[in-house]
Amino acid sequence: MIWLMIASFFILIIFGVPIAFSMGAAALLYILIEGIPLGMVAQRFFSNTQSFSFLAIPFFILAGNLMIKGDIAQKIIKVADSMVRQLPGGLGCVSVVTSMGMAGVSGSSVADAASTGSVLIPEMKRKGYTASFSAAINASSSVVGIIIPPSSTMIIIAWLADLSVAKMFIAGIIPGVLVGLIYLVTTVIVSIKRGYPRESKPTLREFLTNIRKAFWALLLPIILVGSIVLGIATATEAAAISVIYAFLVGLLVYRTLNFKNIMSSLRDTIYGTSVVMITICTSMIFTWVLISEGIPKLISEALLSFDLPSWALFLILIVIMLVAGMVMELVPNLFLLIPIFFPIATDLGMDPIQFSLVMLVSLALGMFTPPVGATLFISCYIAKVGIEKTVKDIMPYFLAGIVVVLLITFIPSLTLWLPSLME
C-alpha cells in the first residue's frame, strides 16, 4: 500500500494537482485503505503546527512585504548600483548584489525575484541584454533570499531537525555570500564574452548618499539576526520586532507606506502564510505515513549497505537533492528528505548544521530550474521570454551553484566556523 501511495502522489503531480493537495490526497488514500481512523488525519494535520517557532513564519513574511511595499527595493538597488555597476555587465552585477541585500530584508526568494526583477529586467533589456540572460540572472541570484538569514525556510529545517534557529541563521551567512559572489563572477565572465556594457563609475559622494538613504533598510537584518544570535530574542520574538521596525521605518522614516500598501501587505501575508502552512500540514501527514512504515530507515540502510566511501555517498545524496529540487517544491522536499537523509549524514560523521546548509543550497538551486522553478517562472514572466529560451543562460549559474554545494560539503568550516563562535 505504501507504494500505491507514492505512485498516486506522482500521478497527481503529473496531472497538475498542487504539491500540497497531492501529498494530502495520496496519504488519505493510504489511510482509508489501511483502515486508520480519520481522526488521526486531523490530529496529524494540526498538532505539529502548534509550535511557537512557526509563529515566526507569518511575521517574517509580513515584515518582508512591508519593506517591499515601502519601496525598500529601490533603495537597495541604488546601493548595489553604486557598488558594482562599473564591472562588465554592470546591470547584471547590480541584480546579483541587490538580491544579496534583499535577502536580509525579505527572507523570500520569490519576493526578491519579483521586486528586483520588476525594476532591473526591463532596464537590462533596454541596455541591450537579452531577455533570457536578464531572466536567468534574476532567477538564479534571488535564491540567496532563503540562504542568507533571516529565512523562514531555515526555521522549518531547524524545527524538523531539532536544531538551533540561531545557529542555523548564522551558519547560512558564509554559504549565502559564497553563492552571491560566485554568481557575480559568473555574470562578469559571461558579460565579457558577450560584450555587455559597463556603466559609469560612481562617485564616492553618490555611494555615500545611497548608503545614507538605505541605512534604515540595511539595519533591519543586523538587528534581527543580531538579537537572535546574542540571545536577546527568540526567532519568533525577533520576527515580531522586525514587523514593528518595518512598519515604523516605512511609515515615519521613508514615508512610503500608506493604508493601501499596509492592507496589500496583510493580504499578501495571509496568502503566503496559507500556502506555506497548508503545505506543511499535508507534508506532515505524508511523512508520518512514510516513517510509520519504516521507509526512511529502509532507504538509509540500503544506501549504507553499498559500503561506499563517505565522499561518494555524499555525492549521491547531493545528486538526489538536486534532482528533487528540480521536480518538487522546497518545503515538501524538506519533509520528505530530512527524515531519510539526516540519519545517513550523521552516520557518516557530518554535523547536522552543516548538512542542513548542504540540503538547503542543493534544493534552492531547483528554484530556478525547470520544470517547477518558482523564481524562473516569475523572472521569465517579467522578461516576457519563454522558459525554454532561458535554460541555456541558466546553466552557468546552476553549475556555479553546484560548486558552492561541493565546497560547503567538503569544507566544514564554511558552515560551522561562525556557529562555533556562539559556544
Buried (B, 14 or more C-beta within 10 A) or exposed (E): EBEEBBEBBEEBBEEEBBBBBBBBBBBBBBBEEEEBEEEEBEEBBEEBEEBEBBBBBBBBBBBBBBBBBBBBBBBBBBBBBBBBBBBBBBBBBBBBBBBBBBBBBBBBBBBBBBBBBBBBBBBBBEBEBBBBBBBBBBBBBBBBBBBBBBBBBBBBBBBBBEBBBBBBBBBBBBBBBBBBBBBBBBBBBBBEEEEBEBBEEBEEEEBEBBBEBBEBBBBBBEBBBBBBBEEEBBBBBBBBBBBEBBBEBBBEEBEBBEEEBBEBBEEBBEEBBEBBBBBBBBBBBBBBBBEEBEBBEEBBEEBBEEEEEEEEBBBBBBEBBBEBBBBBBBBBBBBBBBBBBBBBBEEBEBBBBBBBBBBBBBBBBBBBBBEBBBBBBBBBBBBEBEBEBBBEBBEBBBEBBBEBBBBBBEEBEBBBEBBEEEE
